[in-house]
Amino acid sequence: MTTDAVLDAGRRTGAQPNRLTGRLGPVAIVFMVVAAAAPLTVVAGTFPIGISAGNGAAYPASYVVCTAVLLLFAVGFTAMARHITGAGAFYTYIAHGFGRHAGLGAAFLALLSYTAVQVGVYGYIGASINELITAHGGPSVPWYLYALVMMAVTGFLGYRHIELSGKVLGVLLVCEVGIVLVINAAVIGHGGAQGLSAAVLHPDNFFSGAPGIALIFALAGYIGFEATAVFRDEARDPVRTIPRATYAALLLIGGFYALSSWALVSAWGDSGAVDEATKNPATMLTETATHYVGTVAGDLVQIFLITSLFAALLSFHNVLARYIFSLGNTRALPERCGRSHPRHDSPHIASFAQTLSALVLVVASVLAGLEPVTQVFTWFVGAASVGIVVLMTLTSAAVVVFFRRTRLDTRPWHTVIAPSLGFVGLAALSVMTAVNLPLLVGGSGTMAAILGVLLVGAFVGGIVVALMRPRAGAQENENPDIAKEIAR
């Protein structure tokens, strides 16, 4: 295999380097990753579904399982990060493991998946803002008008230097996590409805109901954690910052979700939580906050839910802009997309292209008459979940292949054992997610089939680009050791 398997996001033959710059530390990158996970949105929207449709009071254990699987994945991911200079994250790793064609296929699958997530969130935030305003006596406005305003703000922040987005996300994240922690403390302090739940301590409870469904909805809460590698060029010290940020993000996300879902179950009691999650999923968290903290907390949950959604929009916008920037620099997309702003050191053209693509899909959803939550949000995010889990699975396999070929790192745990165990766990989750795609898109088998074809088509489309443009993605790696080992 030659070095044309390598996708380097910041170098172009015969051209000046287009690098993004910054001084982001682990804390700032963790803010980006956790904000993309939209913690309050997960607590308010996903928890009730996981409890009612999954394994009931044992649902918090699903986050323990998902965190364990993703930590195994992170071992190989961070070990490989020391040797990969490109900022393309999953697709760069897949390219190093399986070659340029698979790498570009993964890149286009990632573009579709993360764009779908973002469009889904635009639907949710538009409906949420309208609901909040009408609940306080304001006029009812079409959801897409609010979505367009949020899109403009997101595009503006994406155009500027990444550190501005980091500061905004930091403030929003503290607010949404803070209100949930206050609710958790109040529930624990009151001892719950019938004492603190012990369902998670009994393994048999985890396998009751539909544990596969529970794991799927739990895993959706981690979407976006690859951003640790996407921001490599803007990290203060990538070799140390990326691994620290990756582990910190996974542990914080997993720990926060496990604690908060356990507190939510305890707030209603094991059987009461299932009943409430089934009957009133949309208001379960708000009612919990009102009962244990007060009416002000209930109102704050509604407000911070909107800021949580906006934080997710901004995070996904930044990730997508950097994917497009990376593909522009490797000629898989027009080279103009790979230019950085002379003043802000931001991927300004890629940011504009990302905003335009989101605008097109939002307008298409409006013209199709799609309902913003049950269709736009549910369908787009459901499809994206499948694509992202598949990308994680392919990356785990790529880590093993890369180290077996290059021998740049011979530690068995980091290069074979942990990545292989992570691959097995993620492969199982990939199958569960694909099989249950109809459930994720509102029970429509036809829509599930259409979305499945689009996901496969995106991957195949990347391969076609690689075949039609032999130089797309072909770059000389900055690390001579990798180039030498791969060329053997």
C-alpha positions as CSV (number, residue, x, y, z in Angstrom):
1,M,0.0,0.0,0.0
2,T,1.3,3.5,-0.8
3,T,0.9,6.7,1.0
4,D,-2.0,7.7,-1.1
5,A,-4.1,6.0,1.6
6,V,-3.4,9.0,3.8
7,L,-5.8,11.9,4.1
8,D,-4.1,14.9,5.5
9,A,-6.5,17.8,6.3
10,G,-3.9,20.5,6.2
11,R,-1.5,19.9,3.3
12,R,-1.9,20.2,-0.5
13,T,0.8,19.4,-3.0
14,G,2.2,22.5,-4.6
15,A,0.2,24.9,-2.4
16,Q,0.7,26.7,0.8
17,P,-0.5,24.9,3.9
18,N,-4.0,25.8,5.0
19,R,-4.0,25.2,8.7
20,L,-6.4,26.2,11.4
21,T,-4.8,27.5,14.5
22,G,-5.8,27.9,18.1
23,R,-4.8,27.3,21.7
24,L,-7.6,25.1,22.8
25,G,-6.8,23.0,25.9
26,P,-8.5,19.8,27.1
27,V,-11.2,21.7,29.0
28,A,-12.3,23.8,25.9
29,I,-12.4,20.7,23.7
30,V,-14.4,18.8,26.3
31,F,-16.9,21.6,26.3
32,M,-17.3,21.2,22.5
33,V,-17.8,17.5,22.8
34,V,-20.2,17.5,25.7
35,A,-22.2,20.4,24.2
36,A,-22.6,18.4,21.0
37,A,-24.1,15.6,23.1
38,A,-26.7,18.1,24.3
39,P,-27.0,16.7,27.8
40,L,-30.2,18.5,28.8
41,T,-31.9,17.4,25.5
42,V,-30.9,13.8,26.3
43,V,-32.1,14.0,29.8
44,A,-35.5,15.5,28.8
45,G,-36.1,13.7,25.6
46,T,-34.1,10.4,25.5
47,F,-34.4,9.3,29.1
48,P,-38.2,8.8,29.1
49,I,-38.0,6.9,25.8
50,G,-35.2,4.6,27.1
51,I,-37.1,4.0,30.3
52,S,-40.5,3.3,28.7
53,A,-39.4,1.4,25.5
54,G,-36.2,-0.1,26.9
55,N,-35.5,-1.9,30.2
56,G,-37.4,0.3,32.6
57,A,-35.8,1.2,35.9
58,A,-32.6,-0.5,34.9
59,Y,-32.1,2.0,32.0
60,P,-29.2,3.8,33.8
61,A,-27.1,0.7,33.5
62,S,-27.2,1.2,29.7
63,Y,-24.9,4.2,30.0
64,V,-22.4,2.2,32.0
65,V,-22.3,-0.4,29.2
66,C,-22.0,2.2,26.5
67,T,-19.3,4.1,28.3
68,A,-17.3,0.8,28.8
69,V,-17.5,0.0,25.1
70,L,-16.5,3.5,24.0
71,L,-13.6,3.6,26.5
72,L,-12.3,0.4,24.8
73,F,-12.7,2.2,21.5
74,A,-10.9,5.3,22.9
75,V,-7.8,3.3,23.8
76,G,-7.0,2.5,20.2
77,F,-8.4,5.8,18.9
78,T,-6.0,7.9,21.2
79,A,-3.1,5.6,20.6
80,M,-3.4,6.1,16.8
81,A,-4.0,9.9,17.3
82,R,-0.3,10.2,18.3
83,H,0.7,9.2,14.8
84,I,-2.0,10.8,12.7
85,T,-1.6,14.5,11.9
86,G,-4.8,15.1,9.9
87,A,-7.8,16.6,11.6
88,G,-10.4,14.5,9.7
89,A,-11.1,12.3,12.7
90,F,-12.9,9.0,11.9
91,Y,-12.4,9.1,8.2
92,T,-8.7,9.9,8.4
93,Y,-8.2,6.9,10.7
94,I,-10.3,4.6,8.3
95,A,-8.1,5.9,5.4
96,H,-4.9,5.0,7.2
97,G,-6.3,1.5,8.0
98,F,-8.2,0.5,4.9
99,G,-7.0,2.9,2.2
100,R,-8.1,6.1,0.4
101,H,-11.3,4.7,-1.1
102,A,-12.7,3.5,2.2
103,G,-11.5,6.7,3.8
104,L,-13.4,8.9,1.4
105,G,-16.5,6.7,1.7
106,A,-16.3,7.2,5.4
107,A,-15.9,11.0,4.9
108,F,-19.1,11.3,2.9
109,L,-21.0,9.1,5.3
110,A,-19.8,11.3,8.1
111,L,-20.9,14.5,6.2
112,L,-24.4,13.0,5.7
113,S,-24.7,11.7,9.2
114,Y,-23.7,14.9,11.0
115,T,-25.7,17.1,8.6
116,A,-28.7,15.0,9.4
117,V,-28.2,15.4,13.1
118,Q,-28.0,19.2,12.7
119,V,-31.1,19.5,10.5
120,G,-33.0,17.4,13.1
121,V,-31.9,19.7,15.9
122,Y,-33.1,22.7,13.8
123,G,-36.5,21.2,13.7
124,Y,-36.5,20.5,17.5
125,I,-35.2,24.0,18.5
126,G,-37.7,25.8,16.2
127,A,-40.6,23.9,17.7
128,S,-39.3,24.4,21.3
129,I,-38.9,28.1,21.0
130,N,-42.4,28.5,19.6
131,E,-43.8,26.3,22.4
132,L,-42.0,28.4,25.0
133,I,-43.3,31.7,23.6
134,T,-46.9,30.6,23.1
135,A,-46.9,29.1,26.6
136,H,-46.2,32.6,28.0
137,G,-48.9,34.3,25.9
138,G,-46.8,35.1,22.8
139,P,-47.9,34.6,19.2
140,S,-47.5,31.3,17.4
141,V,-44.9,31.4,14.6
142,P,-43.9,28.7,12.1
143,W,-41.0,26.7,13.5
144,Y,-38.7,27.3,10.5
145,L,-38.5,31.0,11.2
146,Y,-36.9,30.4,14.6
147,A,-34.7,27.8,13.0
148,L,-33.5,30.3,10.4
149,V,-32.6,32.8,13.1
150,M,-30.6,30.1,15.0
151,M,-29.0,29.2,11.7
152,A,-27.8,32.8,11.2
153,V,-26.3,33.0,14.7
154,T,-24.6,29.6,14.3
155,G,-23.2,30.6,10.9
156,F,-21.8,33.9,12.4
157,L,-20.1,32.1,15.3
158,G,-18.8,29.4,12.9
159,Y,-17.2,32.2,10.7
160,R,-15.2,33.5,13.6
161,H,-12.3,32.0,15.5
162,I,-13.0,28.7,17.2
163,E,-12.2,30.2,20.7
164,L,-15.3,32.4,20.5
165,S,-17.5,29.3,20.0
166,G,-15.7,27.7,22.8
167,K,-16.5,30.5,25.2
168,V,-20.2,30.5,24.2
169,L,-20.5,26.7,24.5
170,G,-18.8,26.9,27.9
171,V,-21.5,29.2,29.3
172,L,-24.4,27.3,27.8
173,L,-23.0,24.0,29.0
174,V,-22.6,25.2,32.5
175,C,-26.3,26.3,32.6
176,E,-27.8,23.1,31.2
177,V,-25.6,20.8,33.3
178,G,-26.1,22.9,36.3
179,I,-29.9,22.7,36.3
180,V,-29.8,19.0,35.9
181,L,-27.4,18.6,38.8
182,V,-29.6,20.7,41.0
183,I,-32.5,18.4,40.2
184,N,-30.4,15.4,40.9
185,A,-29.3,16.8,44.3
186,A,-32.9,17.6,45.2
187,V,-34.1,14.1,44.3
188,I,-31.3,12.4,46.2
189,G,-31.7,14.7,49.1
190,H,-35.4,13.9,49.4
191,G,-34.7,10.2,49.0
192,G,-36.8,9.9,45.9
193,A,-40.4,8.8,45.8
194,Q,-40.0,5.4,47.4
195,G,-36.3,5.5,48.4
196,L,-33.4,5.6,45.9
197,S,-33.7,3.1,43.1
198,A,-31.6,-0.1,43.4
199,A,-32.7,-1.6,40.1
200,V,-29.4,-1.1,38.5
201,L,-27.6,-3.2,41.1
202,H,-29.4,-6.4,39.9
203,P,-28.1,-7.6,36.5
204,D,-31.3,-9.5,35.8
205,N,-33.2,-6.2,35.6
206,F,-30.9,-5.0,32.8
207,F,-32.0,-7.8,30.5
208,S,-35.7,-7.3,31.2
209,G,-37.9,-5.6,28.6
210,A,-35.9,-4.5,25.6
211,P,-32.2,-4.0,26.5
212,G,-31.2,-3.6,22.9
213,I,-33.6,-0.6,22.5
214,A,-32.2,0.9,25.7
215,L,-28.6,0.6,24.5
216,I,-29.5,2.3,21.1
217,F,-31.1,5.3,22.8
218,A,-28.2,5.5,25.3
219,L,-25.6,5.4,22.6
220,A,-27.3,8.3,20.8
221,G,-26.3,10.5,23.8
222,Y,-22.6,10.2,22.8
223,I,-22.9,11.4,19.3
224,G,-20.2,13.9,18.5
225,F,-17.4,12.8,20.8
226,E,-15.0,12.4,17.8
227,A,-14.7,16.2,17.9
228,T,-11.7,15.7,20.1
229,A,-9.8,14.7,17.0
230,V,-11.5,17.1,14.6
231,F,-10.1,20.0,16.6
232,R,-6.6,18.7,16.5
233,D,-5.1,21.6,14.5
234,E,-6.6,24.1,17.0
235,A,-5.4,22.2,20.1
236,R,-2.6,23.6,22.3
237,D,-0.7,20.3,22.4
238,P,-2.5,17.7,20.2
239,V,-0.4,14.7,21.4
240,R,-1.5,15.3,25.0
241,T,-4.7,17.3,24.6
242,I,-6.6,14.9,22.3
243,P,-6.2,11.8,24.5
244,R,-7.0,13.7,27.7
245,A,-10.0,15.4,26.1
246,T,-11.3,12.1,24.7
247,Y,-11.2,10.2,28.0
248,A,-12.5,13.1,30.0
249,A,-15.4,13.6,27.6
250,L,-16.5,10.0,27.7
251,L,-16.2,9.7,31.4
252,L,-18.1,13.0,32.0
253,I,-20.8,12.1,29.5
254,G,-21.3,8.6,30.8
255,G,-21.1,9.5,34.4
256,F,-23.5,12.4,34.0
257,Y,-26.1,10.3,32.1
258,A,-25.9,7.4,34.5
259,L,-26.3,9.6,37.5
260,S,-29.1,11.7,36.1
261,S,-31.1,8.8,34.7
262,W,-30.8,7.0,38.1
263,A,-32.0,10.2,39.8
264,L,-35.0,10.5,37.4
265,V,-36.0,6.9,38.1
266,S,-35.7,7.4,41.8
267,A,-37.8,10.6,41.6
268,W,-40.8,8.5,40.5
269,G,-40.0,5.1,41.9
270,D,-39.2,2.0,39.8
271,S,-42.7,1.3,38.5
272,G,-43.8,4.9,38.7
273,A,-41.0,6.0,36.4
274,V,-42.0,3.6,33.7
275,D,-45.7,4.7,34.0
276,E,-44.7,8.4,33.8
277,A,-42.3,7.9,31.0
278,T,-44.9,6.1,29.0
279,K,-47.8,8.5,29.7
280,N,-46.0,11.9,29.8
281,P,-42.5,11.6,28.2
282,A,-42.4,15.2,27.1
283,T,-43.0,16.7,30.5
284,M,-41.4,14.1,32.8
285,L,-38.2,16.2,33.5
286,T,-40.2,19.4,33.9
287,E,-42.6,17.8,36.3
288,T,-39.7,16.3,38.3
289,A,-38.0,19.7,38.5
290,T,-41.2,21.4,39.6
291,H,-42.0,18.8,42.3
292,Y,-38.5,18.5,43.8
293,V,-37.1,22.0,43.3
294,G,-40.0,24.4,42.5
295,T,-41.8,26.1,39.6
296,V,-38.8,28.3,38.8
297,A,-36.7,25.1,38.1
298,G,-39.5,23.9,35.8
299,D,-39.3,27.1,33.8
300,L,-35.5,27.0,33.7
301,V,-35.6,23.5,32.3
302,Q,-37.7,24.8,29.3
303,I,-35.3,27.7,28.7
304,F,-32.1,25.7,29.1
305,L,-33.5,23.0,26.8
306,I,-33.4,25.6,24.0
307,T,-29.9,26.7,24.9
308,S,-28.9,23.0,25.0
309,L,-30.2,22.6,21.5
310,F,-28.4,25.7,20.3
311,A,-25.1,24.5,21.9
312,A,-25.5,21.2,20.0
313,L,-26.2,23.1,16.7
314,L,-23.0,25.2,17.2
315,S,-20.9,22.1,18.0
316,F,-22.1,20.1,15.1
317,H,-21.6,23.1,12.8
318,N,-18.0,23.4,13.9
319,V,-17.4,19.7,13.4
320,L,-19.0,19.7,9.9
321,A,-17.1,22.8,8.8
322,R,-13.9,21.1,9.7
323,Y,-14.8,18.0,7.8
324,I,-15.6,20.1,4.7
325,F,-12.3,22.1,5.3
326,S,-10.4,18.8,5.4
327,L,-12.0,17.4,2.3
328,G,-11.3,20.7,0.5
329,N,-7.7,20.5,1.3
330,T,-7.5,16.9,0.0
331,R,-9.4,17.8,-3.2
332,A,-12.3,15.5,-2.5
333,L,-14.4,18.7,-2.5
334,P,-13.6,22.0,-4.2
335,E,-10.2,23.4,-3.0
336,R,-11.8,26.7,-2.1
337,C,-13.5,24.8,0.9
338,G,-10.0,24.2,2.3
339,R,-9.1,27.9,2.7
340,S,-8.8,29.4,6.2
341,H,-9.7,33.0,7.1
342,P,-6.6,35.3,7.1
343,R,-7.8,37.0,10.3
344,H,-9.9,34.5,12.3
345,D,-8.0,31.4,11.2
346,S,-11.4,29.7,10.8
347,P,-12.7,27.5,8.0
348,H,-14.9,30.4,6.8
349,I,-15.8,29.0,3.4
350,A,-16.5,25.6,4.7
351,S,-18.6,27.1,7.4
352,F,-20.7,29.0,4.8
353,A,-21.0,25.8,2.7
354,Q,-22.2,23.9,5.8
355,T,-24.8,26.6,6.6
356,L,-26.0,26.5,3.0
357,S,-26.4,22.7,3.1
358,A,-28.4,22.9,6.3
359,L,-30.6,25.7,4.8
360,V,-31.4,23.6,1.7
361,L,-32.5,20.6,3.9
362,V,-34.6,22.8,6.3
363,V,-36.3,24.4,3.3
364,A,-36.9,20.9,1.7
365,S,-38.4,19.7,5.0
366,V,-40.8,22.7,5.1
367,L,-41.8,22.2,1.5
368,A,-42.5,18.6,2.2
369,G,-44.7,19.6,5.1
370,L,-42.8,17.6,7.7
371,E,-43.6,18.0,11.4
372,P,-40.6,19.5,13.2
373,V,-40.3,17.0,16.1
374,T,-41.9,13.7,15.2
375,Q,-40.6,13.8,11.6
376,V,-37.7,16.2,11.0
377,F,-36.0,15.5,14.4
378,T,-36.9,11.8,14.7
379,W,-36.1,10.8,11.1
380,F,-32.9,12.7,10.6
381,V,-31.4,11.9,14.0
382,G,-32.4,8.2,13.7
383,A,-30.7,7.9,10.3
384,A,-27.6,9.7,11.7
385,S,-27.3,7.3,14.6
386,V,-26.9,4.4,12.3
387,G,-24.2,6.2,10.2
388,I,-22.2,7.3,13.2
389,V,-22.2,3.9,14.9
390,V,-21.0,2.3,11.7
391,L,-18.2,4.9,11.5
392,M,-17.1,4.1,15.0
393,T,-17.1,0.4,14.2
394,L,-15.0,0.8,11.1
395,T,-12.6,3.0,13.0
396,S,-12.0,0.3,15.6
397,A,-11.1,-2.2,12.9
398,A,-8.9,0.4,11.2
399,V,-6.9,0.9,14.4
400,V,-6.0,-2.8,14.5
401,V,-5.1,-3.0,10.8
402,F,-3.0,0.2,11.0
403,F,-0.8,-0.9,13.9
404,R,-0.4,-4.5,12.6
405,R,0.9,-3.1,9.4
406,T,3.1,-0.2,10.6
407,R,4.3,-1.7,14.0
408,L,4.6,1.9,15.2
409,D,3.2,0.8,18.5
410,T,3.5,-2.8,19.7
411,R,1.6,-2.5,23.0
412,P,-1.0,-5.4,22.8
413,W,-3.6,-3.7,25.0
414,H,-3.5,-0.4,23.1
415,T,-3.2,-1.8,19.5
416,V,-5.0,-5.1,19.5
417,I,-6.9,-6.2,22.6
418,A,-8.9,-3.0,23.5
419,P,-9.6,-2.0,19.9
420,S,-10.8,-5.5,19.1
421,L,-13.1,-5.6,22.1
422,G,-14.4,-2.2,21.2
423,F,-15.0,-3.4,17.6
424,V,-17.0,-6.4,18.9
425,G,-19.2,-4.1,21.1
426,L,-19.7,-1.5,18.5
427,A,-20.5,-4.1,15.8
428,A,-23.2,-5.5,18.0
429,L,-24.6,-2.0,18.6
430,S,-24.4,-1.3,14.8
431,V,-26.5,-4.3,14.1
432,M,-29.0,-3.4,16.8
433,T,-29.3,0.2,15.5
434,A,-29.7,-0.9,11.8
435,V,-32.3,-3.5,12.7
436,N,-34.3,-1.1,14.8
437,L,-34.0,1.9,12.4
438,P,-37.8,1.7,11.7
439,L,-38.4,2.4,15.4
440,L,-35.9,5.3,15.4
441,V,-37.8,6.9,12.5
442,G,-41.3,6.6,14.0
443,G,-42.1,3.1,12.9
444,S,-42.1,3.7,9.2
445,G,-40.5,0.8,7.3
446,T,-40.6,2.7,4.1
447,M,-38.8,5.7,5.5
448,A,-36.2,3.4,7.2
449,A,-35.5,1.8,3.8
450,I,-35.1,5.2,2.1
451,L,-32.7,6.4,4.8
452,G,-30.8,3.2,4.7
453,V,-30.3,3.6,1.0
454,L,-29.1,7.2,1.5
455,L,-26.5,6.1,4.1
456,V,-25.2,3.4,1.8
457,G,-25.3,5.7,-1.1
458,A,-23.2,8.3,0.7
459,F,-20.4,5.7,1.5
460,V,-20.5,4.5,-2.1
461,G,-20.4,8.1,-3.4
462,G,-17.2,8.7,-1.5
463,I,-15.7,5.6,-3.2
464,V,-16.8,6.8,-6.6
465,V,-15.1,10.2,-5.9
466,A,-11.9,8.3,-5.1
467,L,-12.2,6.3,-8.3
468,M,-13.0,9.3,-10.5
469,R,-10.4,11.6,-8.9
470,P,-7.2,9.6,-8.3
471,R,-5.6,12.5,-6.5
472,A,-8.6,13.2,-4.2
473,G,-7.4,12.4,-0.6
474,A,-3.9,11.5,-1.8
475,Q,-1.3,13.3,0.3
476,E,2.2,12.7,1.6
477,N,2.0,12.1,5.3
478,E,3.9,14.5,7.5
479,N,5.2,11.7,9.7
480,P,8.1,10.0,7.8
481,D,7.9,7.0,10.0
482,I,4.4,6.2,8.9
483,A,5.2,6.8,5.3
484,K,8.1,4.5,5.5
485,E,6.2,1.7,7.3
486,I,3.2,1.9,5.0
487,A,5.3,1.8,1.9
488,R,6.9,-1.5,3.0
